[in-house]
């Protein structure tokens, strides 16, 4: 709050006459309190991405990645400190020029955990990756910003969970896992099964833009432009036009569909611009179609995230099962029990991994998510 209060009012106000001067003279007190520890671009390129086989990438150059992690230890510690928090909120409010956190850095801890695993400290690797999955699930579900919600949820359920599965595949099934893994793969709670908080933030962001822009930049400076603008654009009527597209994601119907893993969340059909409601607000009706895109795909991504967490939780239960049948046979039975008419779950052809169908395209437009079975990549796969 103190950092926000220190920003000069002319810069925040967006006044045409003062913005340039205010921005030029502005220096945040945060620059002194929190020195810039951002990794160099060269280092940034070395951290694992969701497309990488992180374990093999790190294992191929342990010394090089040890140096990378050492150079950026202070920054990574700050990312890891997010475990102390329950939710995220942008203190600058919902404004187009508000600074955004460096979201890609949320995935960089995978490199640290992969290195610990490849270097032999498997307990620390499992503890770290599980704590971070729980952290990202929690702060993602508690975010009031849609992009933070989606990025954190995706990293928790895909990026970090996939790394966890890869680590687990190379670990004997009788090896104990840290308690942090119980929280990491707990059943998604009500907040994780809802988009409402993030959608409300997105609505605030969109409506702030609609109210501030007067549709055409500079229209308020010239009287005839101001008159012409008013004839085709009404900010409040435009806000009312977009509101239903957002409101339904805070309704019981959508919450029930997400909780039931029902993919039948319909996209908002485009509305005809030549309606009586658009009289005197034709420009607003056009903007409403742009400002309220199809959010159903985001609800489906939340469903996919919960399905990935559920699949991994099921694999952990299978891993702890002491039945005499092989893990592959148990996984086949688990897949048969878990699949639904809407979402398929199958064992791979070689019997060493599970696949779950997705409702929304993932990285590379993939419509399935696949993880190896626990213990399937040790020298002698454990039963």
PEQUITA-V274201 format. One record per backbone hydrogen bond with DSSP energy under -1.0 kcal/mol. NH is the residue of the N-H (numbers start at 1). CO is the residue of the C=O. If there is no record, write none. Layout:
nh=NH co=CO
nh=NH co=CO
This chain:
nh=5 co=1
nh=6 co=2
nh=7 co=4
nh=12 co=8
nh=13 co=9
nh=14 co=10
nh=19 co=15
nh=22 co=18
nh=23 co=19
nh=24 co=20
nh=25 co=21
nh=31 co=28
nh=32 co=29
nh=33 co=29
nh=34 co=30
nh=44 co=40
nh=45 co=41
nh=46 co=43
nh=52 co=49
nh=54 co=52
nh=57 co=53
nh=58 co=54
nh=59 co=55
nh=60 co=56
nh=61 co=58
nh=65 co=61
nh=66 co=62
nh=67 co=63
nh=68 co=64
nh=69 co=65
nh=70 co=66
nh=71 co=67
nh=72 co=68
nh=73 co=70
nh=76 co=72
nh=77 co=73
nh=78 co=74
nh=79 co=75
nh=80 co=76
nh=81 co=77
nh=82 co=79
nh=83 co=80
nh=84 co=81
nh=85 co=82
nh=93 co=90
nh=95 co=93
nh=98 co=95
nh=103 co=101
nh=105 co=102
nh=106 co=103
nh=107 co=104
nh=108 co=105
nh=110 co=107
nh=111 co=108
nh=113 co=109
nh=114 co=110
nh=115 co=111
nh=116 co=112
nh=117 co=113
nh=118 co=114
nh=119 co=115
nh=120 co=117
nh=121 co=116
nh=122 co=120
nh=125 co=121
nh=126 co=122
nh=127 co=123
nh=128 co=124
nh=129 co=125
nh=130 co=126
nh=131 co=127
nh=132 co=128
nh=133 co=129
nh=134 co=130
nh=135 co=131
nh=136 co=132
nh=137 co=133
nh=138 co=134
nh=139 co=135
nh=140 co=136
nh=141 co=137
nh=142 co=138
nh=143 co=140
nh=144 co=88
nh=149 co=145
nh=150 co=146
nh=151 co=147
nh=152 co=148
nh=153 co=149
nh=154 co=150
nh=155 co=151
nh=156 co=152
nh=157 co=153
nh=158 co=154
nh=159 co=154
nh=160 co=155
nh=162 co=158
nh=163 co=159
nh=164 co=160
nh=165 co=161
nh=166 co=162
nh=167 co=163
nh=168 co=164
nh=169 co=165
nh=171 co=168
nh=175 co=172
nh=181 co=178
nh=182 co=179
nh=184 co=180
nh=185 co=181
nh=186 co=183
nh=193 co=189
nh=194 co=191
nh=199 co=195
nh=200 co=196
nh=201 co=197
nh=202 co=198
nh=203 co=199
nh=204 co=200
nh=205 co=201
nh=206 co=202
nh=207 co=203
nh=208 co=204
nh=209 co=205
nh=210 co=206
nh=211 co=207
nh=212 co=208
nh=213 co=209
nh=216 co=214
nh=219 co=216
nh=221 co=218
nh=226 co=222
nh=227 co=223
nh=228 co=224
nh=229 co=225
nh=230 co=226
nh=231 co=227
nh=232 co=229
nh=233 co=229
nh=238 co=234
nh=239 co=235
nh=240 co=236
nh=241 co=237
nh=242 co=238
nh=243 co=239
nh=245 co=242
nh=246 co=243
nh=247 co=243
nh=248 co=244
nh=249 co=246
nh=250 co=247
nh=251 co=248
nh=255 co=251
nh=256 co=252
nh=257 co=253
nh=258 co=254
nh=259 co=255
nh=260 co=256
nh=261 co=258
nh=262 co=257
nh=265 co=263
nh=275 co=273
nh=278 co=275
nh=279 co=276
nh=281 co=278
nh=283 co=232
nh=284 co=232
nh=285 co=281
nh=286 co=282
nh=287 co=283
nh=288 co=284
nh=289 co=285
nh=290 co=286
nh=291 co=287
nh=292 co=288
nh=299 co=295
nh=300 co=296
nh=301 co=297
nh=302 co=298
nh=303 co=299
nh=304 co=300
nh=305 co=301
nh=306 co=302
nh=307 co=303
nh=308 co=304
nh=309 co=305
nh=310 co=306
nh=311 co=307
nh=312 co=308
nh=313 co=309
nh=314 co=310
nh=315 co=311
nh=316 co=312
nh=317 co=313
nh=318 co=314
nh=319 co=315
nh=320 co=316
nh=330 co=326
nh=331 co=327
nh=332 co=328
nh=333 co=329
nh=334 co=330
nh=335 co=331
nh=336 co=332
nh=337 co=333
nh=338 co=334
nh=339 co=335
nh=340 co=343
nh=346 co=355
nh=348 co=353
nh=351 co=348
nh=354 co=371
nh=355 co=346
nh=356 co=369
nh=357 co=344
nh=358 co=367
nh=362 co=366
nh=365 co=362
nh=366 co=363
nh=369 co=356
nh=371 co=354
nh=373 co=352
nh=375 co=168
nh=376 co=373
nh=377 co=169
